[in-house]
Amino acid sequence: MYKSFLGSMKAMFRRGPAEGMKATDILDAYVLTEPTDQNVLDIFEGQWSSQLPDKYGLVTRPGLARLFEDDRVVWTEQTLGKFSDWKI
């Protein structure tokens, strides 16, 4: 039974990637630089729609929408008081 299980596992891995999937080398998934906040964002490169505030100094790609700096949120907080003082 053990040998037939190993045989089926070997056959499954020999088939390669599923149709439509690209085979990649696991070493392509690593970065050689030290961990940084930017590296975390770069994992999702090409998937971002929002741009982080300039004060963080981080780049999102394409990330052009300034959703984190919405003037309506700023206006609301100025009008109703600091959100940090609210108890919800």
Residue frames relative to the residue before (quaternion, step in Angstrom):
aa qw qx qy qz dx dy dz
M 1.0000 0.0000 0.0000 0.0000 0.00 0.00 0.00
Y 0.6456 0.5286 -0.3160 0.4516 3.59 0.95 -0.88
K 0.6663 0.5013 -0.3049 0.4601 3.58 0.95 -0.87
S 0.6574 0.4922 -0.3328 0.4635 3.61 0.95 -0.73
F 0.6107 0.5352 -0.3513 0.4662 3.60 1.08 -0.65
L 0.6663 0.4916 -0.3005 0.4734 3.58 0.88 -0.93
G 0.6334 0.5374 -0.3269 0.4507 3.57 1.01 -0.79
S 0.6775 0.4764 -0.3007 0.4729 3.58 0.91 -0.85
M 0.6266 0.5258 -0.3378 0.4656 3.60 1.04 -0.70
K 0.6455 0.5136 -0.3199 0.4660 3.60 0.93 -0.86
A 0.6542 0.5107 -0.3130 0.4618 3.57 0.94 -0.86
M 0.6401 0.5292 -0.3286 0.4498 3.58 0.98 -0.80
F 0.7089 0.4482 -0.2678 0.4742 3.60 0.90 -0.87
R 0.6046 0.5570 -0.3577 0.4431 3.60 1.15 -0.46
R 0.5766 0.6213 -0.3745 0.3759 3.59 1.11 -0.60
G 0.3998 -0.7178 0.4826 0.3034 3.57 1.07 -0.62
P 0.7625 -0.3805 0.2519 0.4586 3.56 -1.30 -0.18
A 0.6023 -0.5550 0.4346 0.3746 3.53 -1.24 0.51
E 0.6624 -0.5092 0.3657 0.4101 3.54 -1.22 0.49
G 0.7922 0.2669 -0.2267 0.4998 3.56 -0.91 0.96
M 0.6413 0.4901 -0.3297 0.4898 3.57 1.26 -0.19
K 0.3438 -0.7320 0.5540 0.1975 3.55 -1.09 0.75
A 0.4075 -0.6905 0.5376 0.2611 3.56 -0.92 0.89
T 0.0411 -0.7947 0.6056 0.0084 3.56 -0.92 0.90
D 0.4760 -0.6317 0.5293 0.3069 3.49 -1.22 0.53
I 0.5232 -0.6581 0.4341 0.3234 3.60 -0.80 0.94
L 0.6094 0.5651 -0.3594 0.4244 3.59 1.09 -0.58
D 0.5779 0.5765 -0.3807 0.4345 3.61 1.20 -0.34
A 0.6399 0.5498 -0.3196 0.4314 3.59 1.21 -0.37
Y 0.6491 0.5140 -0.3155 0.4636 3.58 1.25 -0.15
V 0.2456 -0.7181 0.6206 0.1974 3.53 -1.26 0.40
L 0.3944 -0.7394 0.5026 0.2124 3.54 -1.10 0.65
T 0.5849 0.5763 -0.3709 0.4338 3.57 1.28 0.08
E 0.6342 -0.5127 0.4044 0.4141 3.55 -1.29 0.24
P 0.5898 -0.5707 0.4195 0.3879 3.61 -1.11 0.55
T 0.0653 0.7753 -0.6250 0.0633 3.56 -0.98 0.90
D 0.6416 -0.4947 0.4035 0.4251 3.55 -1.27 0.24
Q 0.6320 0.5426 -0.3367 0.4391 3.60 1.02 -0.76
N 0.6157 0.5484 -0.3518 0.4432 3.61 1.01 -0.75
V 0.6261 0.5356 -0.3372 0.4555 3.58 1.02 -0.78
L 0.6734 0.4808 -0.2953 0.4777 3.60 0.94 -0.86
D 0.6448 0.5558 -0.3231 0.4135 3.58 0.99 -0.80
I 0.5087 0.6304 -0.4285 0.4001 3.60 1.19 -0.37
F 0.7646 0.3449 -0.1623 0.5198 3.56 1.07 -0.82
E 0.2204 0.8055 -0.5224 0.1721 3.58 1.19 0.47
G 0.7806 0.2886 -0.2479 0.4958 3.53 -0.93 0.96
Q 0.6903 0.4738 -0.2634 0.4793 3.58 1.29 -0.25
W 0.5618 0.6367 -0.3758 0.3711 3.59 1.23 -0.36
S 0.1638 -0.7563 0.6190 0.1342 3.55 -1.16 0.61
S 0.7392 0.3814 -0.2218 0.5088 3.59 1.16 -0.47
Q 0.3544 -0.7041 0.5796 0.2066 3.51 -1.26 0.62
L 0.4102 -0.7007 0.5211 0.2631 3.57 -0.89 0.87
P 0.6280 -0.5358 0.3906 0.4073 3.60 -1.14 0.50
D 0.6093 -0.6003 0.3901 0.3410 3.56 -1.06 0.83
K 0.6004 0.6123 -0.3618 0.3656 3.60 1.04 -0.73
Y 0.6520 0.5158 -0.3214 0.4533 3.60 1.18 -0.42
G 0.3240 -0.7832 0.4794 0.2278 3.59 1.18 -0.40
L 0.5293 0.6157 -0.4096 0.4158 3.59 1.18 0.52
V 0.2883 -0.7670 0.5554 0.1415 3.56 -1.12 0.73
T 0.1093 -0.7627 0.6349 0.0580 3.55 -0.95 0.96
R 0.1439 -0.8046 0.5737 0.0523 3.59 -0.89 0.92
P 0.5031 -0.2767 -0.8081 0.1317 1.60 -1.51 1.97
G 0.0147 -0.8935 0.4479 -0.0285 3.62 1.12 -0.61
L 0.2439 0.8029 -0.5100 0.1891 3.58 0.52 1.12
A 0.6044 0.5700 -0.3610 0.4237 3.62 1.15 -0.48
R 0.3067 -0.7688 0.5385 0.1578 3.58 -0.76 1.04
L 0.0416 0.8614 -0.5018 0.0672 3.57 0.74 1.13
F 0.6682 0.4975 -0.3063 0.4606 3.61 1.14 -0.49
E 0.7195 0.3459 -0.2217 0.5599 3.56 1.29 -0.13
D 0.1507 0.8152 -0.5343 0.1651 3.55 0.87 1.02
D 0.4523 -0.7187 0.4655 0.2494 3.59 -0.63 1.14
R 0.6020 0.5729 -0.3608 0.4233 3.59 1.12 -0.58
V 0.6409 0.5051 -0.3217 0.4803 3.58 1.06 -0.74
V 0.6352 0.5200 -0.3222 0.4714 3.59 0.96 -0.85
W 0.6589 0.5100 -0.3041 0.4617 3.60 0.89 -0.94
T 0.6522 0.5219 -0.3157 0.4502 3.59 0.93 -0.90
E 0.6757 0.4837 -0.3009 0.4678 3.58 0.90 -0.88
Q 0.6438 0.5090 -0.3242 0.4703 3.60 1.01 -0.73
T 0.6933 0.4854 -0.2690 0.4599 3.57 1.03 -0.80
L 0.7992 0.3216 -0.1416 0.4876 3.59 0.86 -0.96
G 0.6077 -0.5421 0.3642 0.4518 3.59 1.22 -0.24
K 0.6892 -0.5027 0.3368 0.3986 3.54 -1.28 0.43
F 0.4839 -0.6778 0.4763 0.2823 3.56 -0.87 0.98
S 0.6146 0.5741 -0.3568 0.4067 3.59 1.06 -0.67
D 0.6552 0.5051 -0.3142 0.4657 3.61 1.22 -0.37
W 0.5576 0.6290 -0.3846 0.3816 3.59 1.24 -0.23
K 0.1785 -0.7366 0.6395 0.1289 3.55 -1.20 0.60
I 0.0586 -0.8240 0.5630 -0.0239 3.53 -0.47 1.22
